[in-house]
Amino acid sequence: MYPNFYPTYAGVSEPVGHWCPRDPKRPDLIPNRFNALLQNEATLWDSIAASGGLQACCRAKIYTSPPWVTPPDGAKRINQVGAIALPSPNDLDTLIWSYEMPEGYDGCLTGVMCIYNGGTGGVFVEGSTDLNWRFSCNAFWLDGFGNIQTQLGSTQDPWSNDSGTIILQSGQNIRAWVNRSSASAGTIVGGNIIAGMFGWRWPR
């Protein structure tokens, strides 16, 4: 009534055993093509393990020191800086710059810079929420950098982030934003908004 066979499918070989032992109480559970696929995948992983694991197959770099602590051989500096004119007071996030991590490279953020270089009138009061700098990674704000209400660092000396505490991965898009509140319309006038990101990237 329940034939014990493996249907034949192109590219799927018939396994010797299967991952779902026959249950004598459930004769309706016969081996099928999914058992064959699972067995083939298990055989593949067995061969990878016998060859030394993924480390041997993928030949990933092995670093003597964590690459986010000490820049390894082949590392390249990240010095991303941009400036825009003071945006309109509209409570909206305005893009300053965008940086995409190159494919095949991971990296770390070691310092940032957030500066308002002054204008033709008014005074920017730090912490007033008139200006808010933000750094995003893909669709999320970077932890601790999503609502910066004060200036950080300078063009000569960026604010340090304790060497590599924020890790960046290949293909991620990092963006710097500024949000000018509508309440700042009469308090700050003119000038430029500057943002920077510093660190390094290394080959995977």
PyMOL commands that place a pseudoatom at each C-alpha (Angstrom):
pseudoatom trace, name=CA, resn=MET, resi=1, chain=A, elem=C, hetatm=0, pos=[0.000, 0.000, 0.000]
pseudoatom trace, name=CA, resn=TYR, resi=2, chain=A, elem=C, hetatm=0, pos=[2.889, 2.337, 0.807]
pseudoatom trace, name=CA, resn=PRO, resi=3, chain=A, elem=C, hetatm=0, pos=[5.745, 1.586, -1.591]
pseudoatom trace, name=CA, resn=ASN, resi=4, chain=A, elem=C, hetatm=0, pos=[9.187, 2.156, -0.110]
pseudoatom trace, name=CA, resn=PHE, resi=5, chain=A, elem=C, hetatm=0, pos=[11.008, 4.064, -2.824]
pseudoatom trace, name=CA, resn=TYR, resi=6, chain=A, elem=C, hetatm=0, pos=[12.662, 7.424, -3.549]
pseudoatom trace, name=CA, resn=PRO, resi=7, chain=A, elem=C, hetatm=0, pos=[11.191, 9.267, -6.516]
pseudoatom trace, name=CA, resn=THR, resi=8, chain=A, elem=C, hetatm=0, pos=[13.896, 10.221, -9.023]
pseudoatom trace, name=CA, resn=TYR, resi=9, chain=A, elem=C, hetatm=0, pos=[14.534, 13.938, -9.647]
pseudoatom trace, name=CA, resn=ALA, resi=10, chain=A, elem=C, hetatm=0, pos=[17.082, 15.554, -11.881]
pseudoatom trace, name=CA, resn=GLY, resi=11, chain=A, elem=C, hetatm=0, pos=[20.237, 16.414, -9.936]
pseudoatom trace, name=CA, resn=VAL, resi=12, chain=A, elem=C, hetatm=0, pos=[19.148, 14.554, -6.775]
pseudoatom trace, name=CA, resn=SER, resi=13, chain=A, elem=C, hetatm=0, pos=[20.874, 11.247, -6.117]
pseudoatom trace, name=CA, resn=GLU, resi=14, chain=A, elem=C, hetatm=0, pos=[19.224, 8.498, -4.124]
pseudoatom trace, name=CA, resn=PRO, resi=15, chain=A, elem=C, hetatm=0, pos=[20.760, 8.404, -0.607]
pseudoatom trace, name=CA, resn=VAL, resi=16, chain=A, elem=C, hetatm=0, pos=[21.745, 5.237, 1.175]
pseudoatom trace, name=CA, resn=GLY, resi=17, chain=A, elem=C, hetatm=0, pos=[19.983, 6.312, 4.380]
pseudoatom trace, name=CA, resn=HIS, resi=18, chain=A, elem=C, hetatm=0, pos=[17.797, 9.211, 5.396]
pseudoatom trace, name=CA, resn=TRP, resi=19, chain=A, elem=C, hetatm=0, pos=[17.331, 11.650, 8.257]
pseudoatom trace, name=CA, resn=CYS, resi=20, chain=A, elem=C, hetatm=0, pos=[13.786, 10.571, 9.060]
pseudoatom trace, name=CA, resn=PRO, resi=21, chain=A, elem=C, hetatm=0, pos=[13.874, 6.955, 10.313]
pseudoatom trace, name=CA, resn=ARG, resi=22, chain=A, elem=C, hetatm=0, pos=[10.838, 4.926, 9.387]
pseudoatom trace, name=CA, resn=ASP, resi=23, chain=A, elem=C, hetatm=0, pos=[8.279, 4.880, 12.164]
pseudoatom trace, name=CA, resn=PRO, resi=24, chain=A, elem=C, hetatm=0, pos=[6.446, 1.516, 12.205]
pseudoatom trace, name=CA, resn=LYS, resi=25, chain=A, elem=C, hetatm=0, pos=[3.460, 3.299, 13.735]
pseudoatom trace, name=CA, resn=ARG, resi=26, chain=A, elem=C, hetatm=0, pos=[3.335, 5.724, 10.782]
pseudoatom trace, name=CA, resn=PRO, resi=27, chain=A, elem=C, hetatm=0, pos=[3.634, 3.677, 7.598]
pseudoatom trace, name=CA, resn=ASP, resi=28, chain=A, elem=C, hetatm=0, pos=[2.330, 6.709, 5.674]
pseudoatom trace, name=CA, resn=LEU, resi=29, chain=A, elem=C, hetatm=0, pos=[5.598, 8.600, 6.315]
pseudoatom trace, name=CA, resn=ILE, resi=30, chain=A, elem=C, hetatm=0, pos=[7.610, 7.301, 3.414]
pseudoatom trace, name=CA, resn=PRO, resi=31, chain=A, elem=C, hetatm=0, pos=[10.947, 8.772, 2.317]
pseudoatom trace, name=CA, resn=ASN, resi=32, chain=A, elem=C, hetatm=0, pos=[10.607, 11.405, -0.381]
pseudoatom trace, name=CA, resn=ARG, resi=33, chain=A, elem=C, hetatm=0, pos=[12.739, 13.829, -2.360]
pseudoatom trace, name=CA, resn=PHE, resi=34, chain=A, elem=C, hetatm=0, pos=[13.200, 16.119, 0.660]
pseudoatom trace, name=CA, resn=ASN, resi=35, chain=A, elem=C, hetatm=0, pos=[14.932, 13.272, 2.516]
pseudoatom trace, name=CA, resn=ALA, resi=36, chain=A, elem=C, hetatm=0, pos=[17.272, 12.945, -0.441]
pseudoatom trace, name=CA, resn=LEU, resi=37, chain=A, elem=C, hetatm=0, pos=[18.011, 16.673, -0.464]
pseudoatom trace, name=CA, resn=LEU, resi=38, chain=A, elem=C, hetatm=0, pos=[18.734, 16.695, 3.273]
pseudoatom trace, name=CA, resn=GLN, resi=39, chain=A, elem=C, hetatm=0, pos=[21.010, 13.681, 2.928]
pseudoatom trace, name=CA, resn=ASN, resi=40, chain=A, elem=C, hetatm=0, pos=[22.911, 15.325, 0.070]
pseudoatom trace, name=CA, resn=GLU, resi=41, chain=A, elem=C, hetatm=0, pos=[23.379, 18.502, 2.129]
pseudoatom trace, name=CA, resn=ALA, resi=42, chain=A, elem=C, hetatm=0, pos=[24.577, 16.460, 5.119]
pseudoatom trace, name=CA, resn=THR, resi=43, chain=A, elem=C, hetatm=0, pos=[27.091, 14.696, 2.877]
pseudoatom trace, name=CA, resn=LEU, resi=44, chain=A, elem=C, hetatm=0, pos=[28.335, 18.057, 1.607]
pseudoatom trace, name=CA, resn=TRP, resi=45, chain=A, elem=C, hetatm=0, pos=[28.860, 19.386, 5.142]
pseudoatom trace, name=CA, resn=ASP, resi=46, chain=A, elem=C, hetatm=0, pos=[30.618, 16.172, 6.122]
pseudoatom trace, name=CA, resn=SER, resi=47, chain=A, elem=C, hetatm=0, pos=[33.085, 16.662, 3.267]
pseudoatom trace, name=CA, resn=ILE, resi=48, chain=A, elem=C, hetatm=0, pos=[33.627, 20.317, 4.285]
pseudoatom trace, name=CA, resn=ALA, resi=49, chain=A, elem=C, hetatm=0, pos=[34.292, 19.290, 7.892]
pseudoatom trace, name=CA, resn=ALA, resi=50, chain=A, elem=C, hetatm=0, pos=[36.697, 16.569, 6.745]
pseudoatom trace, name=CA, resn=SER, resi=51, chain=A, elem=C, hetatm=0, pos=[38.599, 19.175, 4.707]
pseudoatom trace, name=CA, resn=GLY, resi=52, chain=A, elem=C, hetatm=0, pos=[39.157, 21.465, 7.687]
pseudoatom trace, name=CA, resn=GLY, resi=53, chain=A, elem=C, hetatm=0, pos=[35.846, 23.324, 7.877]
pseudoatom trace, name=CA, resn=LEU, resi=54, chain=A, elem=C, hetatm=0, pos=[34.755, 26.597, 6.332]
pseudoatom trace, name=CA, resn=GLN, resi=55, chain=A, elem=C, hetatm=0, pos=[37.970, 28.285, 7.447]
pseudoatom trace, name=CA, resn=ALA, resi=56, chain=A, elem=C, hetatm=0, pos=[39.953, 26.035, 5.120]
pseudoatom trace, name=CA, resn=CYS, resi=57, chain=A, elem=C, hetatm=0, pos=[37.452, 26.137, 2.256]
pseudoatom trace, name=CA, resn=CYS, resi=58, chain=A, elem=C, hetatm=0, pos=[36.867, 29.913, 2.233]
pseudoatom trace, name=CA, resn=ARG, resi=59, chain=A, elem=C, hetatm=0, pos=[40.469, 30.793, 3.070]
pseudoatom trace, name=CA, resn=ALA, resi=60, chain=A, elem=C, hetatm=0, pos=[39.458, 33.762, 5.233]
pseudoatom trace, name=CA, resn=LYS, resi=61, chain=A, elem=C, hetatm=0, pos=[42.230, 35.914, 6.622]
pseudoatom trace, name=CA, resn=ILE, resi=62, chain=A, elem=C, hetatm=0, pos=[43.473, 35.124, 10.127]
pseudoatom trace, name=CA, resn=TYR, resi=63, chain=A, elem=C, hetatm=0, pos=[44.678, 38.132, 12.110]
pseudoatom trace, name=CA, resn=THR, resi=64, chain=A, elem=C, hetatm=0, pos=[47.050, 37.918, 15.066]
pseudoatom trace, name=CA, resn=SER, resi=65, chain=A, elem=C, hetatm=0, pos=[45.246, 40.870, 16.697]
pseudoatom trace, name=CA, resn=PRO, resi=66, chain=A, elem=C, hetatm=0, pos=[41.589, 41.875, 16.343]
pseudoatom trace, name=CA, resn=PRO, resi=67, chain=A, elem=C, hetatm=0, pos=[41.491, 44.064, 13.193]
pseudoatom trace, name=CA, resn=TRP, resi=68, chain=A, elem=C, hetatm=0, pos=[39.252, 46.644, 14.916]
pseudoatom trace, name=CA, resn=VAL, resi=69, chain=A, elem=C, hetatm=0, pos=[41.933, 47.173, 17.578]
pseudoatom trace, name=CA, resn=THR, resi=70, chain=A, elem=C, hetatm=0, pos=[45.062, 47.236, 15.418]
pseudoatom trace, name=CA, resn=PRO, resi=71, chain=A, elem=C, hetatm=0, pos=[44.887, 48.010, 11.673]
pseudoatom trace, name=CA, resn=PRO, resi=72, chain=A, elem=C, hetatm=0, pos=[46.163, 44.843, 9.936]
pseudoatom trace, name=CA, resn=ASP, resi=73, chain=A, elem=C, hetatm=0, pos=[48.187, 44.603, 6.740]
pseudoatom trace, name=CA, resn=GLY, resi=74, chain=A, elem=C, hetatm=0, pos=[46.056, 45.762, 3.839]
pseudoatom trace, name=CA, resn=ALA, resi=75, chain=A, elem=C, hetatm=0, pos=[43.941, 48.090, 5.965]
pseudoatom trace, name=CA, resn=LYS, resi=76, chain=A, elem=C, hetatm=0, pos=[42.884, 51.428, 4.463]
pseudoatom trace, name=CA, resn=ARG, resi=77, chain=A, elem=C, hetatm=0, pos=[41.926, 54.610, 6.268]
pseudoatom trace, name=CA, resn=ILE, resi=78, chain=A, elem=C, hetatm=0, pos=[38.366, 55.931, 6.287]
pseudoatom trace, name=CA, resn=ASN, resi=79, chain=A, elem=C, hetatm=0, pos=[38.282, 59.736, 6.205]
pseudoatom trace, name=CA, resn=GLN, resi=80, chain=A, elem=C, hetatm=0, pos=[34.780, 60.737, 5.215]
pseudoatom trace, name=CA, resn=VAL, resi=81, chain=A, elem=C, hetatm=0, pos=[34.015, 64.456, 5.654]
pseudoatom trace, name=CA, resn=GLY, resi=82, chain=A, elem=C, hetatm=0, pos=[31.315, 66.617, 4.134]
pseudoatom trace, name=CA, resn=ALA, resi=83, chain=A, elem=C, hetatm=0, pos=[29.678, 70.015, 4.563]
pseudoatom trace, name=CA, resn=ILE, resi=84, chain=A, elem=C, hetatm=0, pos=[26.394, 71.585, 3.507]
pseudoatom trace, name=CA, resn=ALA, resi=85, chain=A, elem=C, hetatm=0, pos=[24.861, 75.011, 3.949]
pseudoatom trace, name=CA, resn=LEU, resi=86, chain=A, elem=C, hetatm=0, pos=[22.647, 75.461, 6.999]
pseudoatom trace, name=CA, resn=PRO, resi=87, chain=A, elem=C, hetatm=0, pos=[19.329, 73.803, 5.973]
pseudoatom trace, name=CA, resn=SER, resi=88, chain=A, elem=C, hetatm=0, pos=[15.879, 75.264, 6.402]
pseudoatom trace, name=CA, resn=PRO, resi=89, chain=A, elem=C, hetatm=0, pos=[14.292, 75.058, 9.882]
pseudoatom trace, name=CA, resn=ASN, resi=90, chain=A, elem=C, hetatm=0, pos=[11.788, 72.319, 9.032]
pseudoatom trace, name=CA, resn=ASP, resi=91, chain=A, elem=C, hetatm=0, pos=[12.334, 69.551, 11.629]
pseudoatom trace, name=CA, resn=LEU, resi=92, chain=A, elem=C, hetatm=0, pos=[13.445, 67.200, 8.828]
pseudoatom trace, name=CA, resn=ASP, resi=93, chain=A, elem=C, hetatm=0, pos=[16.628, 65.153, 8.481]
pseudoatom trace, name=CA, resn=THR, resi=94, chain=A, elem=C, hetatm=0, pos=[18.881, 66.592, 5.767]
pseudoatom trace, name=CA, resn=LEU, resi=95, chain=A, elem=C, hetatm=0, pos=[21.562, 64.364, 4.231]
pseudoatom trace, name=CA, resn=ILE, resi=96, chain=A, elem=C, hetatm=0, pos=[25.144, 65.622, 4.574]
pseudoatom trace, name=CA, resn=TRP, resi=97, chain=A, elem=C, hetatm=0, pos=[26.964, 62.682, 2.946]
pseudoatom trace, name=CA, resn=SER, resi=98, chain=A, elem=C, hetatm=0, pos=[26.700, 58.967, 2.208]
pseudoatom trace, name=CA, resn=TYR, resi=99, chain=A, elem=C, hetatm=0, pos=[29.475, 56.354, 2.383]
pseudoatom trace, name=CA, resn=GLU, resi=100, chain=A, elem=C, hetatm=0, pos=[29.217, 52.705, 1.327]
pseudoatom trace, name=CA, resn=MET, resi=101, chain=A, elem=C, hetatm=0, pos=[31.582, 50.088, 2.723]
pseudoatom trace, name=CA, resn=PRO, resi=102, chain=A, elem=C, hetatm=0, pos=[33.351, 48.441, -0.244]
pseudoatom trace, name=CA, resn=GLU, resi=103, chain=A, elem=C, hetatm=0, pos=[32.479, 44.830, -0.996]
pseudoatom trace, name=CA, resn=GLY, resi=104, chain=A, elem=C, hetatm=0, pos=[34.904, 42.435, 0.654]
pseudoatom trace, name=CA, resn=TYR, resi=105, chain=A, elem=C, hetatm=0, pos=[35.933, 44.892, 3.379]
pseudoatom trace, name=CA, resn=ASP, resi=106, chain=A, elem=C, hetatm=0, pos=[34.817, 45.232, 6.994]
pseudoatom trace, name=CA, resn=GLY, resi=107, chain=A, elem=C, hetatm=0, pos=[35.812, 48.185, 9.111]
pseudoatom trace, name=CA, resn=CYS, resi=108, chain=A, elem=C, hetatm=0, pos=[35.474, 50.148, 12.309]
pseudoatom trace, name=CA, resn=LEU, resi=109, chain=A, elem=C, hetatm=0, pos=[34.486, 53.668, 13.255]
pseudoatom trace, name=CA, resn=THR, resi=110, chain=A, elem=C, hetatm=0, pos=[37.031, 55.283, 15.580]
pseudoatom trace, name=CA, resn=GLY, resi=111, chain=A, elem=C, hetatm=0, pos=[36.014, 58.942, 15.509]
pseudoatom trace, name=CA, resn=VAL, resi=112, chain=A, elem=C, hetatm=0, pos=[33.357, 61.405, 14.368]
pseudoatom trace, name=CA, resn=MET, resi=113, chain=A, elem=C, hetatm=0, pos=[33.082, 65.128, 13.850]
pseudoatom trace, name=CA, resn=CYS, resi=114, chain=A, elem=C, hetatm=0, pos=[29.973, 67.320, 14.162]
pseudoatom trace, name=CA, resn=ILE, resi=115, chain=A, elem=C, hetatm=0, pos=[30.483, 71.052, 13.655]
pseudoatom trace, name=CA, resn=TYR, resi=116, chain=A, elem=C, hetatm=0, pos=[28.461, 74.187, 13.012]
pseudoatom trace, name=CA, resn=ASN, resi=117, chain=A, elem=C, hetatm=0, pos=[30.983, 76.773, 11.837]
pseudoatom trace, name=CA, resn=GLY, resi=118, chain=A, elem=C, hetatm=0, pos=[28.868, 79.829, 12.594]
pseudoatom trace, name=CA, resn=GLY, resi=119, chain=A, elem=C, hetatm=0, pos=[26.954, 82.189, 10.389]
pseudoatom trace, name=CA, resn=THR, resi=120, chain=A, elem=C, hetatm=0, pos=[25.938, 85.762, 9.793]
pseudoatom trace, name=CA, resn=GLY, resi=121, chain=A, elem=C, hetatm=0, pos=[23.814, 86.103, 12.905]
pseudoatom trace, name=CA, resn=GLY, resi=122, chain=A, elem=C, hetatm=0, pos=[22.468, 84.439, 15.995]
pseudoatom trace, name=CA, resn=VAL, resi=123, chain=A, elem=C, hetatm=0, pos=[24.133, 81.934, 18.283]
pseudoatom trace, name=CA, resn=PHE, resi=124, chain=A, elem=C, hetatm=0, pos=[23.938, 78.142, 18.334]
pseudoatom trace, name=CA, resn=VAL, resi=125, chain=A, elem=C, hetatm=0, pos=[23.348, 77.018, 21.909]
pseudoatom trace, name=CA, resn=GLU, resi=126, chain=A, elem=C, hetatm=0, pos=[24.743, 73.534, 22.469]
pseudoatom trace, name=CA, resn=GLY, resi=127, chain=A, elem=C, hetatm=0, pos=[22.109, 71.074, 23.633]
pseudoatom trace, name=CA, resn=SER, resi=128, chain=A, elem=C, hetatm=0, pos=[19.226, 73.330, 22.624]
pseudoatom trace, name=CA, resn=THR, resi=129, chain=A, elem=C, hetatm=0, pos=[18.009, 70.801, 19.989]
pseudoatom trace, name=CA, resn=ASP, resi=130, chain=A, elem=C, hetatm=0, pos=[18.245, 73.559, 17.371]
pseudoatom trace, name=CA, resn=LEU, resi=131, chain=A, elem=C, hetatm=0, pos=[20.670, 71.256, 15.549]
pseudoatom trace, name=CA, resn=ASN, resi=132, chain=A, elem=C, hetatm=0, pos=[20.805, 67.458, 15.817]
pseudoatom trace, name=CA, resn=TRP, resi=133, chain=A, elem=C, hetatm=0, pos=[23.445, 65.425, 14.014]
pseudoatom trace, name=CA, resn=ARG, resi=134, chain=A, elem=C, hetatm=0, pos=[22.697, 61.776, 13.245]
pseudoatom trace, name=CA, resn=PHE, resi=135, chain=A, elem=C, hetatm=0, pos=[24.660, 58.876, 11.786]
pseudoatom trace, name=CA, resn=SER, resi=136, chain=A, elem=C, hetatm=0, pos=[22.769, 55.969, 10.246]
pseudoatom trace, name=CA, resn=CYS, resi=137, chain=A, elem=C, hetatm=0, pos=[23.756, 52.506, 9.062]
pseudoatom trace, name=CA, resn=ASN, resi=138, chain=A, elem=C, hetatm=0, pos=[21.377, 51.205, 6.404]
pseudoatom trace, name=CA, resn=ALA, resi=139, chain=A, elem=C, hetatm=0, pos=[17.896, 51.717, 7.923]
pseudoatom trace, name=CA, resn=PHE, resi=140, chain=A, elem=C, hetatm=0, pos=[19.005, 52.208, 11.550]
pseudoatom trace, name=CA, resn=TRP, resi=141, chain=A, elem=C, hetatm=0, pos=[20.724, 54.898, 13.609]
pseudoatom trace, name=CA, resn=LEU, resi=142, chain=A, elem=C, hetatm=0, pos=[24.173, 53.964, 14.838]
pseudoatom trace, name=CA, resn=ASP, resi=143, chain=A, elem=C, hetatm=0, pos=[24.044, 53.174, 18.550]
pseudoatom trace, name=CA, resn=GLY, resi=144, chain=A, elem=C, hetatm=0, pos=[24.757, 56.362, 20.477]
pseudoatom trace, name=CA, resn=PHE, resi=145, chain=A, elem=C, hetatm=0, pos=[24.938, 58.493, 17.331]
pseudoatom trace, name=CA, resn=GLY, resi=146, chain=A, elem=C, hetatm=0, pos=[21.278, 58.965, 16.479]
pseudoatom trace, name=CA, resn=ASN, resi=147, chain=A, elem=C, hetatm=0, pos=[20.673, 62.232, 18.324]
pseudoatom trace, name=CA, resn=ILE, resi=148, chain=A, elem=C, hetatm=0, pos=[23.795, 64.364, 18.841]
pseudoatom trace, name=CA, resn=GLN, resi=149, chain=A, elem=C, hetatm=0, pos=[22.794, 67.764, 20.171]
pseudoatom trace, name=CA, resn=THR, resi=150, chain=A, elem=C, hetatm=0, pos=[26.273, 69.208, 20.686]
pseudoatom trace, name=CA, resn=GLN, resi=151, chain=A, elem=C, hetatm=0, pos=[29.302, 69.730, 18.517]
pseudoatom trace, name=CA, resn=LEU, resi=152, chain=A, elem=C, hetatm=0, pos=[31.901, 66.953, 18.625]
pseudoatom trace, name=CA, resn=GLY, resi=153, chain=A, elem=C, hetatm=0, pos=[35.568, 67.373, 17.785]
pseudoatom trace, name=CA, resn=SER, resi=154, chain=A, elem=C, hetatm=0, pos=[37.045, 69.798, 15.293]
pseudoatom trace, name=CA, resn=THR, resi=155, chain=A, elem=C, hetatm=0, pos=[38.485, 69.749, 11.789]
pseudoatom trace, name=CA, resn=GLN, resi=156, chain=A, elem=C, hetatm=0, pos=[41.944, 69.316, 13.340]
pseudoatom trace, name=CA, resn=ASP, resi=157, chain=A, elem=C, hetatm=0, pos=[41.017, 66.873, 16.120]
pseudoatom trace, name=CA, resn=PRO, resi=158, chain=A, elem=C, hetatm=0, pos=[37.961, 64.619, 15.606]
pseudoatom trace, name=CA, resn=TRP, resi=159, chain=A, elem=C, hetatm=0, pos=[36.143, 63.198, 18.604]
pseudoatom trace, name=CA, resn=SER, resi=160, chain=A, elem=C, hetatm=0, pos=[37.596, 59.763, 19.445]
pseudoatom trace, name=CA, resn=ASN, resi=161, chain=A, elem=C, hetatm=0, pos=[35.403, 56.687, 19.790]
pseudoatom trace, name=CA, resn=ASP, resi=162, chain=A, elem=C, hetatm=0, pos=[37.894, 54.470, 21.667]
pseudoatom trace, name=CA, resn=SER, resi=163, chain=A, elem=C, hetatm=0, pos=[39.268, 52.559, 18.667]
pseudoatom trace, name=CA, resn=GLY, resi=164, chain=A, elem=C, hetatm=0, pos=[36.815, 50.393, 16.854]
pseudoatom trace, name=CA, resn=THR, resi=165, chain=A, elem=C, hetatm=0, pos=[33.885, 50.056, 19.225]
pseudoatom trace, name=CA, resn=ILE, resi=166, chain=A, elem=C, hetatm=0, pos=[31.514, 50.347, 16.243]
pseudoatom trace, name=CA, resn=ILE, resi=167, chain=A, elem=C, hetatm=0, pos=[32.072, 47.665, 13.601]
pseudoatom trace, name=CA, resn=LEU, resi=168, chain=A, elem=C, hetatm=0, pos=[31.111, 48.305, 9.966]
pseudoatom trace, name=CA, resn=GLN, resi=169, chain=A, elem=C, hetatm=0, pos=[30.452, 45.464, 7.538]
pseudoatom trace, name=CA, resn=SER, resi=170, chain=A, elem=C, hetatm=0, pos=[30.893, 45.008, 3.834]
pseudoatom trace, name=CA, resn=GLY, resi=171, chain=A, elem=C, hetatm=0, pos=[28.098, 46.591, 1.793]
pseudoatom trace, name=CA, resn=GLN, resi=172, chain=A, elem=C, hetatm=0, pos=[26.660, 48.708, 4.616]
pseudoatom trace, name=CA, resn=ASN, resi=173, chain=A, elem=C, hetatm=0, pos=[25.712, 52.282, 3.815]
pseudoatom trace, name=CA, resn=ILE, resi=174, chain=A, elem=C, hetatm=0, pos=[26.660, 54.915, 6.393]
pseudoatom trace, name=CA, resn=ARG, resi=175, chain=A, elem=C, hetatm=0, pos=[25.005, 58.323, 6.196]
pseudoatom trace, name=CA, resn=ALA, resi=176, chain=A, elem=C, hetatm=0, pos=[25.425, 61.567, 8.115]
pseudoatom trace, name=CA, resn=TRP, resi=177, chain=A, elem=C, hetatm=0, pos=[22.371, 63.764, 8.678]
pseudoatom trace, name=CA, resn=VAL, resi=178, chain=A, elem=C, hetatm=0, pos=[21.459, 66.993, 10.391]
pseudoatom trace, name=CA, resn=ASN, resi=179, chain=A, elem=C, hetatm=0, pos=[18.046, 67.988, 11.674]
pseudoatom trace, name=CA, resn=ARG, resi=180, chain=A, elem=C, hetatm=0, pos=[17.330, 71.675, 12.179]
pseudoatom trace, name=CA, resn=SER, resi=181, chain=A, elem=C, hetatm=0, pos=[14.339, 72.423, 14.379]
pseudoatom trace, name=CA, resn=SER, resi=182, chain=A, elem=C, hetatm=0, pos=[11.659, 74.876, 13.348]
pseudoatom trace, name=CA, resn=ALA, resi=183, chain=A, elem=C, hetatm=0, pos=[12.260, 76.723, 16.630]
pseudoatom trace, name=CA, resn=SER, resi=184, chain=A, elem=C, hetatm=0, pos=[15.761, 77.713, 15.423]
pseudoatom trace, name=CA, resn=ALA, resi=185, chain=A, elem=C, hetatm=0, pos=[14.452, 80.034, 12.706]
pseudoatom trace, name=CA, resn=GLY, resi=186, chain=A, elem=C, hetatm=0, pos=[15.356, 83.130, 14.667]
pseudoatom trace, name=CA, resn=THR, resi=187, chain=A, elem=C, hetatm=0, pos=[18.326, 81.845, 16.636]
pseudoatom trace, name=CA, resn=ILE, resi=188, chain=A, elem=C, hetatm=0, pos=[20.912, 80.733, 14.029]
pseudoatom trace, name=CA, resn=VAL, resi=189, chain=A, elem=C, hetatm=0, pos=[21.438, 82.229, 10.577]
pseudoatom trace, name=CA, resn=GLY, resi=190, chain=A, elem=C, hetatm=0, pos=[23.730, 81.096, 7.771]
pseudoatom trace, name=CA, resn=GLY, resi=191, chain=A, elem=C, hetatm=0, pos=[26.936, 79.114, 8.107]
pseudoatom trace, name=CA, resn=ASN, resi=192, chain=A, elem=C, hetatm=0, pos=[27.735, 75.494, 7.287]
pseudoatom trace, name=CA, resn=ILE, resi=193, chain=A, elem=C, hetatm=0, pos=[27.059, 72.122, 8.851]
pseudoatom trace, name=CA, resn=ILE, resi=194, chain=A, elem=C, hetatm=0, pos=[30.038, 69.750, 8.851]
pseudoatom trace, name=CA, resn=ALA, resi=195, chain=A, elem=C, hetatm=0, pos=[30.121, 66.047, 9.678]
pseudoatom trace, name=CA, resn=GLY, resi=196, chain=A, elem=C, hetatm=0, pos=[32.929, 63.507, 9.513]
pseudoatom trace, name=CA, resn=MET, resi=197, chain=A, elem=C, hetatm=0, pos=[33.564, 59.819, 10.120]
pseudoatom trace, name=CA, resn=PHE, resi=198, chain=A, elem=C, hetatm=0, pos=[37.002, 58.292, 10.661]
pseudoatom trace, name=CA, resn=GLY, resi=199, chain=A, elem=C, hetatm=0, pos=[38.404, 54.797, 11.079]
pseudoatom trace, name=CA, resn=TRP, resi=200, chain=A, elem=C, hetatm=0, pos=[39.778, 52.073, 8.860]
pseudoatom trace, name=CA, resn=ARG, resi=201, chain=A, elem=C, hetatm=0, pos=[38.687, 49.086, 6.803]
pseudoatom trace, name=CA, resn=TRP, resi=202, chain=A, elem=C, hetatm=0, pos=[40.361, 45.726, 6.239]
pseudoatom trace, name=CA, resn=PRO, resi=203, chain=A, elem=C, hetatm=0, pos=[40.004, 42.814, 3.771]
pseudoatom trace, name=CA, resn=ARG, resi=204, chain=A, elem=C, hetatm=0, pos=[37.789, 39.975, 4.887]
for i in range(1, 204): cmd.bond("trace and resi %d" % i, "trace and resi %d" % (i + 1))
show_as sticks, trace
zoom trace
